[in-house]
């Protein structure tokens, strides 16, 4: 299939000329459609304009060659509806007293503070199978939303199916939805008046792979009249009942740290300000404990437990496809070892695919390390695949899908293409990819 010359730039101007992909289904499109839909010229221009830096794309994006894939991912609209239903059901379960009481068994003291915010940019990660989407993980520090918004705006309508599936309304309203989300978090913690200053916080932020989106987030806030800084937590000082950066107070922290309970000594100031309610932190330890702790998947995948808690049948049906998850213990270790080829093992406190293992690749030494740590075992849900062209040859890449949500509403859908055991942004032809629901 040939690349089209159509343009879908970030300015919103779209050339509707299309070629005929000739594919009959989404499976055909993911297997046989080799259109390059990413307009890198439009992507570069939009990012440089909004970053206010003519070198931004060269320095921050081109130095990350596997950040964006040229190919989109095609999914049927029934999968879109099913994923939305799973998000709705999961968040409904977290409101149940039975669920909250059970989760309290592994909730840290700091995470029991609930000041009202709902948690910005929750990330629901799915693998797609013939029997529908499988929720494999929930994340509170889900990265990539800002980058994927630019990616989605810079797509070429290479055929009728793609042109019809371009997420126009969602992307056109993304910036306003983001500002409304942060302002809602501000008000949910009982604040009045205008949100004046946000800190985007991560450890050594300039060294983070997704640092470019910190810059784009900062610029978005400032364009909407909100002062914003990118800050290492070491630069935050809690003094006189205020969290300060550079001597000026911070109203809200957009938290990208992976120290989910703020336990590290370097985070003591931020933690104290959070515990005192002196600053709005989102997402925060409470959000992680309520949704993203991997032990919560044990409850979300237990239909008998959910039924006993009285959740509606529609939610039960939505969650029925979740991969069954159990805690790894000394008692169930022998049976888990026997069944390991059908399992995936994840550390309770892990993130970013670190220290996760497919059971069919386990060695005795790794198994001993798992038993010495705190892990869950999840039924293996294989990822689906996307065929791309690489060096003029078709090649398979695995894919997962992430829904970025707020208060149960979907802000954006994106995919990640990769090879290996987990997503890694080191795969030729891989990286973030837009999702087209057709």
N, C-alpha and C positions, 0 to 999 in steps of 0.2 A: 504494500500500500504506500502511496506516495505522500510526501509532505505537502501540505497546502500552503499557499501564500497568504491565507487569510490572517487577519490580525484581531486579537482580542487584548487590547492594551489596558493598563491600569487606569487610564483616563475614562474608561467606560465606553469608548467608541468601538463598535464591533462591525467587522465586515462579514456579512452573512453568506458570502460565496463558500460553497462546500463541494467536496468530492463525495462520491458514493463509496462507502466502506464495503458494502456488499456482504456484511456479516449479519447473520440471522438472529443471533442471541448474544447475551453478555458473555457467555463462555466463549463464543466465537471471537468476540472483540478482544478479550483478554489473551486469547491464543494466537489470533491471526492479524490483529490490527497493529501495524507498526508505525502509525502516524506519530510524528514528533509534534506534540501539541503545545509545548512550552515555547513561548516567544521570549527569548532571553534578552533581546534588545528592549522590549517593553518592561520586562522585569527589572533590568538594570536601571532604566530611566526612572521608573517609579521609586525604587529604593533610594537612588541617589538624590532625587528631588526631596523626598520626605526626610531623609537623614541629613540633608543640608550639607552633603559632602560628596564632591565629584569623584573621590577615590573610594567611596564606600564599597561599591560592588567589587572592584578589583582587590581591595584589601581584605574584605570580610566575607565575600561569597566565593569568588574565584579561588581563593586559598583553601576552600572547603569543596573540592571537586565532586564529592559524592553527597552533597547536601540535598540537591534536587535531582529527581529523575526527569528525563525528557518525556516519559510515557505516562499517560493517565491510567487509572484503574476503573474498570466498568463493573457496576453492581446493579442487580435488579432492584426495583423500587420495593419489592416485598422484603428484601433484606434491610433496607432503610427503615421500613416500618417495624420490623422485628427488633432491630437494635434500639430504636426509640422506646419500644415497649419494655425492653429489658432495663434500660436506664430508669424509666418511670417506676417499674416494679422494685428495683433495687433501692431506690431512694424512698419508696413507700415503706419498705421493710425496716429501714433505719429509723423510722419514726415510731416503731413499735416498742413498747416497754420491755417485752421479752427479749428482743434483740439487744437493746441497750444494756439490759442487766447482764446478759451473757457476755457482751463485749467488754463490760467493765472488769471482767476477770483479768484481762491483759491490757487494760488502759492505764497509762501512766497518770500520775497525779496532775501534771500540768495539762494533760489532754482533757481533763474533766472540766476545765473552764470553758463554758459556752457563752460567748458574749453576743451571739445573735447572727453574725455573718454566715453566709452559706458556703463560701469557698469559691474563688474565681478559678476558671479554667480547670474544672475537673476533667480527667481523661479516662474514658472507657475504651479499653483495648479489646478487639475482637479478632478471632480467626473465623474464616468463612468456609463452611463445608456444604456438601450437597443437602444436608438436613438443616441448613440455616446458620446464623451467626452463633458463635460460642464466645461468651465473655470470659476472657482469660485473666484479666487484671483490671483494677481500678487504681488510678493515680491522682494524687493531689498536686503534684508539682509538674503537671503535664506540659512539657515544652513543645514549642514549634507552632503555636496557634498564629502568632503574628506573621511568621515566615510563610505559613500555608495560606494566609489571606492574600499576601502578595502573589504567591504562586497561582492561586485560583483566578486572580484578576488578569493574569498574563497568559491565558490559554488561547490557542488557535482553534476555531471551529472547523475542524478538518472534514467533517461530514455531518449529515443531518442528525444522526444519533447524538454526536457530541454537541452540536449546536443546541439541540433541544435540552440537553442535560447540563449545560453550563449553569452553575449555581448562582444565577444573577441576583435574585432578591436577597439571598443570604449574604453574599459577598458585598453587595451594594450597601447593606445596612451594618456591616461588621464593625466599622469604627464607632458608630454611634452606640451599638449594642455594648461594646467594650466599655466605653465611658459610662454608660448607664449602669453597667454591672458594678464598676468600682464605686460609683456614687451610691448605689444601693447598699453595698457593704458598709460604707461610711454611716449611712442612716440606720442600718440594722443594729449597729452598736450604740444607738441612741444619740449619735452626734447631730447637731443642728448647724446651720450655716453652711458655708461653702467648703468643699474639700480643696485645700490649698497646696499641699505638698505630699508627694508620693516618693518612697524610696524603693527601687527595684533591688532586692538584696540577694546576693549569692556569694559563696566563698570564692575569693580571687576571681571576680566576675570576668575580667578581661581574658582570663585563661580558659574560660568555659567554651565548649564547642558551639553552644548556641548563644554566645555573646552578641552576635549581630541582632538577634531579636530583642535583646535588652535595649539596644540603641533605638530600634524602631518603636518599641513600647514607650521609651522616654520621650521620643519626638511626638508620638501620638498624644500623650498627655499634655505636653507643652502647647501643641496646636489647639488644644481645647481649654487653654487657660489654667492648667494645673502644673505647677512647678514640679519637676521630677529630677531625681538623681539616681545614678547607678552606684551602689554602695557595697563594699565588703562589710560584713558584720563587725569586724574589728574597728571600723571607723564610727560605729554607733555608740553613743554615750547616753546612759539613763541618769538624768540629773534633775533635781527639783520637780519631780513628777512629770518630766517630759523626755521623750526620746529625741536626741539631738544628732544631727550630722552637720559637721562644719559650723557648729554653733547655732544652727537654725533648727527649729522643731520639725519633726516628721509627723504628719497626720496619719498616714497609712503606709504599711509595708506590704509590697507585693512580694511574697515570700517564695523564693526559688531554691531554698536550702533543702538538702536531703537529710539533714539532722532533724527528723520529723518531730521529735519531742524537745528540741532545743536543749539537749543535754550537754553538749560540748562546752568547756569553760569559756571559749571565745564568744559564745552566744549568751553569756550570763546577762549582759545588759538588755539585750532584746527580750530574753525570757522574762526578766523582772518587769519590764515595761508591759509585756503581754499579760502577765499574771495580774498586774495591777489595773489592767484595762486602760492604761495610759496611752496606748497606741492601737489602732486597728491593724491586725495582722491577718492577711488572707493570701492563700490558704493557711490554716494554722494547725497546731497539734490536735485540736478537737476534730477537725475535718479528716485528718489522716486516721485517727483512731476509729472514727465512726464509719468510714467508707474504705479507706485504702490499705489498712492493715490486712495482710494476706490471710490471717486467721479468720477474718470475716467471711472469706469465700467458703469456709467450712459450713457456716450457717446458711449462706445464700444458696448453696447447692444441696441443702438437706430438705427435701420436699416434705418429709414427715414433720420435721420441726417447724417449718413455715406453716404447714396446715394447722398444727397445734396452736400456733400463735394467731390463727384466724385471718390470714391475709386473703383477699378476694381471689376467686378462681382464675380470673383473667391474669392476675399477677403470678399466680402459681404456674400457669401455662407458659407465661413469658420466661420464667426462670427455670423451667423444666430442662432446658438444654444446657444449663451451666455444667461445665466439667466437674464431676464429683471431686471434692477436696477434703483431705483429712490431715490432721497433725501427725508428724512422724514422731513416734515414741518407741521406747524400748519394747513395749508390749506388742505393737503391730509391726515392728521392724522385720521379723522373719517373713510375714505374709507380703509386706511391701517389696522386699527383695525378690521374692518369687514372681511378683507381678510387675517388676520394675520396667519391663519393656513397653508396657502400656501406660507408663506414668511419666510425669515431669516434676522435678523437685526444685522448690524455690525457698530461699531463706526468708524467714519472717520479716527481718529488718532490711532486706535487700532492696535494691533499686537499679534501674537501668540495665537489667539483664545480667547483673554481676552475680557470680557464684550460683547460677542456675544450671541444671543438668538434665539432659534427656536420659531416662532410665536405661535405654538400650545401650548407652555409651558409658555407663558407670563402671569404674574399677573398684576393687575391694578397698583401696586406700581412700578414694573419694567417698565411698559409702561410710567408712569409719568417720570421716570428717563431718558428713551430714548428721550422723547419729550423735556426734559430740556437740553439734550446734543446735539451732532451733529452726526446723524446716516444716513446710507443708508439702504433701504429695498431691498432685492434681492429675486427673485423667488426661492423657495426652490428646490434645485437639490439634491435628495437623493443620498448618497454614495452607491456604490455597496458593496458586501461582499465577504469575503474569509473564508472558513471553515478550522479550524485548529484543531489539537488534543491537548487537555489539560487535564491532569490527566486521560488519556486513554478514554476520551469522546470527541466527535466532538462538537465544539462550534463556533458560528459565530463572526466574527470581521469585523467591517466596514473598508473601505480602501479609501484612496485618492492617487493620483499619482502626483508627482512633476517632472517637467522637469527643470533641471539646464541648463541655456543657456548663451551664450555670443554673442552679436551682432546678435541675431536671430538664431544662430546655437546651436544645442543641444549638450551639453557636456556629459550628463548622465541622465538617468531616474531612479526614485526610487519610492517606495510606502511607505505608513505609515499605519500600522494596529492599530486599536484602538476600544474602546467602549466608549459610552457617546456621548456628543454633539460635541466635537472637539478633534483633536489629542492631546495627553497629555503625552506620554511615561510613563504612569503609569498602563498600561493595561497588565495583565498576557498574555503571548503569543504574545503580540503586539510589536510595534517598527518599525524601518526601515526594509524594505524588498526589495530584488531585484525584478526588473520587467523583465519578460521573454516575448518577443513578438514572438508569434507562429502563 
